[in-house]
């Protein structure tokens, strides 16, 4: 038998130790793929929201909706087998900052997907940035007409087109007997691409129905003192008041109306009363009675996963079912539609996602979603809601109503 040298034995032992160490190190490294060969790195979604400024209450509601959707997806195995991570930054309700935020989210953070902000005002500049880099841009609160006339193919609004929001108000008034129909109406709207188009549309519809316009005011977005505008409405003595673009201005109007003992037969705001518990806290529970708001969703809507969403909201954020904010539902619906598109095509390729969103039909907590060539949801329905005894009730169309319409509006509490 040939005798091996000590040098050979040492080299062999060293080689074995090296192999063991390398194998151990390889096992200790984090995995970069799933069993199916897909990356296990979280799917990041870049979002800019108004967590301060004029739209903060709405932005916070959207954050709740996006978060609840991510919680649901992650508790059900993720998206394409990967967990979802939300990269949310605040834009302070600024059109300039929202564009800067999406530029950074896409080019620096290199997010996989993007979801939209709150409001038409912020959606317009944000969608331009997303389009520049070929990102699909689903959103739930950028439904002003001017969003869809710029030739962009990447924007998709899962909610009701806002231009039609107040159609149900005109339809209800037209349905009243002539002896009961209000005779005059006052309008006060912020210079905002979400609100003014729907106000101008219903103004024309009501004038055609014989309801006289006695006050019409468009005020700047930077307005903070609403009292002069409220006094203009009060002095008009209008039977119907269409006023309020968001929670701060409708709250101020109601406070001034109460102080001056002005109680119109009908008061409707385009947004604000849909904020659930935030609206109650702002104006007082007794002063919500009879206030109207148009919308495409309500907590008891019989729609895809809506009851699960509502229950999850109450469990996580508290309150009652009737206090769930529409903003959260709109944000949740964005995630639902995007998830369905991605699951169908089995890809995060934004070009393919855009093609699927243009061609597919989807379901959401707000009901069915079908986008036209401009990105508007042609399958959405419009409803008219009224606060009654601390709950937001569906009062029109009558066939879908959960409570009879209170008209005229009761006196302030």
C-alpha positions in Angstrom: 0.0 0.0 0.0 1.3 3.3 -0.9 1.7 5.7 2.0 0.1 9.2 1.5 2.2 12.2 2.5 1.1 14.4 5.4 1.0 17.3 3.0 -1.6 15.5 0.9 -3.7 14.7 3.9 -3.6 18.3 5.0 -4.7 19.6 1.6 -7.5 17.1 1.4 -8.9 18.0 4.8 -8.6 21.7 3.9 -10.6 21.1 0.7 -13.3 19.3 2.5 -13.6 22.0 5.1 -13.9 24.6 2.3 -16.6 22.7 0.6 -18.6 22.4 3.8 -18.2 26.1 4.6 -19.3 27.1 1.1 -22.4 24.9 1.3 -23.3 26.2 4.7 -22.9 29.8 3.5 -25.1 29.1 0.5 -27.9 27.6 2.7 -27.8 30.7 4.9 -28.4 33.2 2.1 -31.9 34.6 1.7 -33.8 33.0 -1.2 -34.4 35.2 -4.2 -37.0 33.0 -5.8 -40.1 31.0 -5.0 -40.5 27.3 -5.7 -42.0 28.2 -9.0 -38.9 30.2 -10.0 -40.6 33.6 -9.4 -38.9 36.2 -7.3 -39.9 36.3 -3.6 -39.0 39.9 -3.3 -42.2 41.9 -2.4 -44.1 43.6 -5.2 -43.8 47.3 -4.4 -46.6 49.7 -5.3 -45.8 53.5 -5.4 -48.6 55.8 -4.1 -48.7 59.5 -3.3 -51.5 60.6 -1.0 -52.7 63.8 0.6 -51.9 63.1 4.2 -51.9 66.8 4.9 -53.5 69.9 3.3 -57.0 70.4 1.9 -57.5 66.8 0.9 -56.1 65.2 4.0 -59.3 63.6 5.2 -59.8 62.0 1.8 -56.1 61.0 1.5 -56.2 59.3 4.8 -59.4 57.4 3.8 -57.6 56.2 0.6 -54.6 55.1 2.7 -57.0 53.0 4.8 -58.5 51.4 1.7 -55.2 50.7 0.0 -53.9 49.2 3.3 -56.9 47.0 3.8 -56.5 45.7 0.3 -52.8 44.9 0.8 -53.7 43.2 4.1 -56.3 41.0 2.3 -54.0 40.1 -0.6 -51.0 39.3 1.7 -53.2 37.1 4.0 -54.3 35.1 0.9 -50.9 34.2 -0.5 -49.9 37.5 -2.0 -50.0 38.5 -5.7 -48.4 36.0 -8.1 -47.1 34.3 -5.0 -45.4 37.4 -3.7 -46.3 39.7 -0.8 -47.4 43.3 -1.6 -45.6 46.3 -0.1 -47.1 49.8 -0.3 -44.6 52.7 -0.8 -46.8 55.6 0.3 -45.5 59.2 0.4 -47.4 62.4 1.2 -48.0 65.2 -1.3 -49.5 67.7 1.0 -52.4 68.1 -1.5 -50.0 69.8 -3.9 -50.1 69.2 -7.7 -46.4 70.1 -7.9 -45.4 67.7 -5.1 -47.5 64.8 -6.4 -45.6 64.9 -9.7 -42.3 65.0 -7.8 -43.4 62.1 -5.7 -44.3 59.8 -8.6 -41.1 60.8 -10.4 -39.1 59.6 -7.4 -41.2 56.5 -6.8 -40.6 55.3 -10.4 -37.0 56.4 -11.1 -35.4 56.2 -7.7 -37.5 53.7 -5.7 -38.1 51.7 -8.9 -41.6 50.5 -7.7 -43.2 47.7 -9.7 -46.6 49.3 -10.0 -48.3 52.7 -9.2 -51.8 53.5 -7.8 -53.3 57.0 -8.1 -53.7 59.8 -5.5 -56.9 61.5 -4.4 -58.7 64.1 -6.5 -58.8 65.1 -10.2 -56.5 68.0 -9.4 -53.6 65.7 -8.4 -54.4 62.8 -10.7 -53.8 64.9 -13.8 -50.1 65.7 -13.2 -49.5 62.3 -11.6 -50.8 60.4 -14.5 -48.6 62.3 -16.9 -45.5 61.2 -15.0 -46.7 57.6 -14.9 -47.4 57.7 -18.6 -43.9 59.0 -19.4 -42.5 55.8 -17.9 -45.1 53.4 -19.3 -46.8 52.6 -16.0 -50.4 51.6 -15.7 -52.2 54.2 -13.5 -55.4 52.8 -11.9 -57.1 55.3 -9.5 -60.4 55.9 -7.8 -60.9 59.6 -7.3 -59.6 61.3 -10.5 -62.9 61.2 -12.4 -63.1 64.8 -13.7 -63.7 65.1 -17.5 -60.4 66.8 -18.1 -58.5 63.7 -16.9 -59.7 61.8 -20.0 -59.2 64.3 -22.8 -55.4 64.3 -22.9 -54.8 61.2 -25.1 -53.3 59.1 -22.3 -53.9 55.3 -22.5 -52.5 54.4 -19.0 -55.2 55.9 -16.7 -58.1 53.9 -15.4 -60.7 55.3 -13.0 -62.5 52.5 -11.2 -65.2 54.8 -9.8 -68.3 56.6 -11.2 -67.4 59.4 -13.8 -67.9 62.5 -11.6 -69.5 64.6 -14.3 -72.6 62.5 -13.8 -72.6 62.5 -10.0 -75.4 65.0 -9.5 -77.7 63.7 -12.3 -79.7 61.8 -9.6 -80.4 65.1 -7.8 -81.9 66.6 -10.9 -83.9 63.4 -11.6 -85.4 63.4 -8.1 -86.4 67.1 -8.3 -87.9 66.5 -11.7 -89.9 63.6 -10.3 -91.7 65.8 -7.7 -95.1 67.2 -8.4 -95.0 70.8 -9.6 -96.6 72.0 -6.4 -93.8 70.5 -4.3 -90.9 71.2 -6.6 -88.3 73.7 -5.2 -88.3 77.0 -7.1 -84.7 78.3 -6.6 -81.2 76.9 -6.2 -77.8 78.4 -5.1 -74.4 77.0 -6.2 -71.1 77.4 -4.5 -68.1 75.4 -5.8 -64.4 75.4 -5.5 -62.5 76.0 -8.8 -61.8 72.3 -9.0 -61.9 69.9 -11.9 -63.7 67.3 -9.8 -66.6 69.5 -8.6 -67.2 72.3 -11.1 -68.1 70.0 -14.1 -70.8 68.2 -12.2 -72.2 71.5 -10.7 -72.3 73.1 -14.1 -74.0 70.0 -15.6 -76.8 69.8 -12.9 -77.2 73.6 -13.1 -78.2 73.2 -16.8 -80.5 70.3 -16.0 -82.3 72.1 -13.2 -82.7 75.3 -15.2 -84.3 73.2 -18.0 -86.7 71.9 -15.4 -87.7 75.4 -14.4 -85.6 75.7 -11.2 -84.2 79.3 -11.1 -80.5 79.9 -10.3 -80.3 82.7 -7.7 -76.7 82.4 -6.7 -73.6 81.0 -8.4 -70.1 81.3 -7.0 -66.8 79.7 -8.0 -64.1 80.3 -5.4 -60.4 79.7 -5.6 -58.9 76.5 -4.3 -56.8 78.4 -1.8 -59.8 79.8 -0.1 -59.9 79.4 3.7 -62.5 82.0 4.8 -65.9 80.6 3.5 -68.1 83.0 5.5 -68.6 85.6 2.7 -69.6 82.8 0.3 -72.0 81.3 2.9 -73.6 84.7 3.4 -74.1 85.0 -0.3 -76.0 81.7 -0.3 -78.0 82.7 2.8 -79.0 86.1 1.3 -80.2 84.4 -1.9 -82.8 82.5 0.2 -82.5 79.5 -2.1 -84.7 76.4 -1.6 -81.9 74.1 -2.7 -78.2 74.6 -2.0 -75.4 72.7 -3.9 -72.2 73.6 -2.0 -69.1 71.9 -0.9 -66.1 70.4 -2.6 -64.5 68.6 0.4 -64.9 68.3 4.1 -63.5 71.7 5.2 -65.8 73.9 3.1 -69.0 72.0 3.6 -68.3 72.0 7.4 -67.8 75.8 7.3 -71.0 76.3 5.2 -73.1 74.3 7.7 -71.6 76.2 10.7 -72.5 79.5 9.0 -76.0 78.3 7.9 -76.7 77.2 11.5 -75.5 80.5 13.0 -77.7 82.5 10.7 -80.7 80.2 11.1 -80.8 79.4 7.4 -82.3 76.0 6.7 -82.7 75.2 3.0 -85.2 72.6 1.9 -82.4 70.6 0.4 -78.6 70.7 1.0 -76.2 68.6 -1.1 -72.4 68.6 -1.2 -70.3 66.8 -3.9 -67.9 65.5 -1.2 -67.5 65.7 2.5 -70.7 64.1 3.9 -69.4 60.8 2.5 -66.6 60.9 5.1 -68.6 58.9 7.6 -67.3 59.4 11.2 -65.1 62.4 10.1 -68.2 64.2 8.8 -70.1 63.5 12.0 -67.2 64.8 14.1 -66.9 67.9 12.0 -70.5 69.1 12.1 -72.0 67.2 15.0 -74.3 64.2 14.7 -77.5 66.3 15.0 -76.5 68.5 12.1 -76.0 65.7 9.6 -79.7 65.0 9.4 -81.1 65.5 5.8 -77.7 66.4 4.2 -77.2 64.8 0.8 -74.2 63.5 -1.1 -74.0 61.7 -4.5 -71.8 58.6 -4.8 -71.3 55.3 -6.6 -70.9 53.2 -3.4 -72.5 52.6 0.0 -71.6 50.2 2.9 -74.5 47.8 2.2 -74.1 47.6 -1.5 -74.4 44.1 -2.8 -71.1 44.0 -4.7 -68.0 41.8 -4.9 -66.4 41.3 -1.5 -68.0 44.5 -0.2 -69.3 42.9 3.1 -65.8 41.5 3.7 -64.2 44.9 3.1 -66.7 46.7 5.4 -66.2 44.2 8.2 -62.4 44.4 7.8 -62.6 48.3 8.0 -64.7 48.3 11.1 -62.4 45.7 12.8 -59.2 47.7 11.9 -60.4 51.3 12.3 -63.4 51.1 14.5 -66.8 52.8 14.2 -69.9 51.4 12.6 -70.7 50.1 9.2 -72.4 53.4 8.3 -69.2 55.3 9.1 -67.0 53.5 6.6 -65.7 56.2 4.2 -66.2 56.1 0.5 -62.6 57.0 0.0 -61.5 53.7 1.5 -63.9 51.8 -0.8 -62.5 53.6 -3.8 -58.9 52.8 -2.8 -59.8 49.2 -2.1 -61.5 48.9 -5.5 -58.3 50.1 -7.2 -56.4 47.2 -5.7 -59.1 44.7 -6.6 -59.1 45.6 -10.2 -55.3 45.7 -10.5 -55.0 42.3 -8.8 -57.6 40.7 -11.2 -55.8 42.0 -14.2 -52.4 40.8 -13.0 -53.7 37.4 -11.9 -55.2 36.9 -15.4 -52.1 37.8 -17.4 -49.7 36.3 -14.8 -47.3 39.3 -15.3 -46.2 42.6 -13.8 -45.4 44.0 -17.2 -47.1 47.4 -17.2 -47.6 47.3 -21.0 -49.5 44.0 -20.7 -51.4 45.3 -17.7 -52.6 48.4 -19.7 -53.8 46.1 -22.5 -55.7 43.9 -20.1 -57.3 46.8 -18.3 -58.6 48.2 -21.6 -60.0 44.9 -22.7 -61.2 43.1 -19.5 -64.3 43.3 -17.3 -63.7 43.4 -13.5 -65.5 43.3 -10.2 -65.1 45.5 -7.2 -66.7 46.6 -3.9 -68.2 49.4 -5.9 -69.8 47.0 -8.5 -68.7 46.1 -12.0 -65.9 47.9 -13.8 -65.5 48.2 -17.5 -63.2 50.9 -19.0 -63.8 52.7 -22.2 -61.0 53.8 -24.5 -60.3 56.9 -22.3 -60.2 55.0 -19.0 -63.6 55.8 -17.6 -65.8 53.2 -15.9 -68.9 52.8 -18.1 -70.4 50.1 -15.9 -70.7 52.3 -12.7 -74.0 53.4 -11.3 -75.0 56.7 -9.6 -76.8 56.9 -6.3 -78.1 59.7 -4.0 -77.5 59.4 -0.3 -78.9 61.2 2.7 -77.9 61.3 6.4 -80.8 60.0 8.5 -80.6 59.3 12.2 -76.8 59.0 12.2 -76.6 56.7 9.1 -76.0 57.4 5.5 -79.1 56.0 3.6 -79.6 55.4 -0.1 -82.7 57.4 -1.1 -82.6 57.6 -4.9 -83.2 55.9 -7.3 -86.3 54.8 -5.5 -86.0 51.2 -6.8 -82.7 50.8 -4.9 -83.6 53.0 -1.9 -82.9 51.8 1.7 -85.0 54.7 3.2 -87.5 57.2 1.9 -86.2 60.7 0.9 -86.5 63.3 3.6 -87.8 66.4 1.9 -87.8 69.1 3.0 -84.7 68.7 5.1 -85.4 68.8 8.9 -84.2 71.9 10.9 -80.7 71.9 12.2 -80.2 70.0 15.4 
